[in-house]
Amino acid sequence: MKRFGCFVMALLLMVAFIGCSLQSDERIKLRDLDFTILSQEMIPEELAGIIEEKEAEPFKLTYSDNEYLYICIGYGEQSTGGYSIAVNELYLTDNAIYVNTTLLGPDASEKSNPTPSYPSIVIKTEYLDQTVIFE
């Protein structure tokens, strides 16, 4: 009987290891998402107010009007103006939307202006009921 118990325990451990190896952290891109970068005038009023409240600190948020999804990223207060933000990737997987951006610094002439700025970006894309992962 002990031998049977050991066999069952070994079998369960083997199944557990096989199950773990079948799950993968690899995400498969289904497709790139089309998007538009919104100018300040094009941001929905309610969203603009939320961004204004948060702009002093770095933030990442999403907003939806059930027609479009707005992905917002702010880099907090910067000591000068002239910053821009590049969207490196925006794509859909089977369980999430992934977004990756980069803050680009000002050129040398902008660094002489000591006025603080609050670089942020609002990305408008199709409405999808998915979690957004900020990378």
PEURKA-V548934 format. One record per residue. N is the residue number from 1. SS is DSSP state (H for helix, E for strand, - for the rest). PSI is psi in degrees with one decimal (none if undefined). Layout:
N_SS_PSI, N_SS_PSI
//
This chain:
1_-_-38.6, 2_H_-38.3, 3_H_-40.2, 4_H_-41.3, 5_H_-42.2, 6_H_-39.4, 7_H_-44.6, 8_H_-43.0, 9_H_-43.5, 10_H_-40.5, 11_H_-42.7, 12_H_-42.1, 13_H_-40.2, 14_H_-43.3, 15_H_-40.8, 16_H_-44.2, 17_H_-40.5, 18_H_-42.5, 19_H_-41.1, 20_H_-36.8, 21_H_-22.0, 22_H_-27.5, 23_-_138.1, 24_-_142.3, 25_-_-5.1, 26_-_128.2, 27_-_141.5, 28_-_119.7, 29_-_121.1, 30_-_-43.7, 31_E_154.4, 32_E_147.5, 33_-_137.0, 34_-_143.9, 35_E_164.5, 36_E_137.0, 37_E_123.4, 38_-_137.1, 39_-_164.2, 40_H_-39.0, 41_H_-23.1, 42_H_-8.2, 43_-_132.1, 44_-_141.3, 45_H_-45.7, 46_H_-43.0, 47_H_-40.6, 48_H_-39.5, 49_H_-40.3, 50_H_-44.5, 51_H_-43.5, 52_H_-38.8, 53_H_-31.2, 54_H_-10.4, 55_-_-22.8, 56_-_-24.8, 57_-_155.0, 58_E_142.3, 59_E_157.7, 60_E_124.0, 61_E_162.0, 62_E_155.6, 63_E_142.2, 64_E_144.1, 65_-_19.7, 66_-_3.2, 67_-_-39.5, 68_E_157.3, 69_E_131.1, 70_E_122.2, 71_E_121.8, 72_E_133.6, 73_E_127.8, 74_E_143.3, 75_E_13.0, 76_-_-174.4, 77_-_131.7, 78_E_150.0, 79_-_-19.0, 80_-_176.1, 81_-_-172.8, 82_-_6.3, 83_-_152.3, 84_E_167.3, 85_E_130.4, 86_E_137.3, 87_E_110.3, 88_E_-41.3, 89_E_145.2, 90_E_108.7, 91_E_163.2, 92_E_136.0, 93_-_-175.4, 94_-_-16.9, 95_-_5.3, 96_E_167.6, 97_E_130.8, 98_E_135.7, 99_E_138.2, 100_E_125.4, 101_E_164.3, 102_E_134.4, 103_E_124.5, 104_E_129.5, 105_-_165.3, 106_-_159.0, 107_-_173.0, 108_-_-36.6, 109_-_-29.7, 110_H_-27.4, 111_H_-19.0, 112_H_-13.6, 113_-_110.4, 114_-_10.1, 115_-_124.4, 116_-_153.8, 117_E_166.8, 118_-_75.8, 119_-_132.4, 120_E_163.6, 121_E_143.1, 122_E_118.0, 123_E_123.1, 124_E_127.5, 125_E_176.9, 126_E_150.0, 127_-_122.4, 128_-_134.8, 129_-_70.8, 130_-_154.8, 131_E_142.7, 132_E_127.2, 133_E_120.2, 134_E_123.6, 135_-_none
//
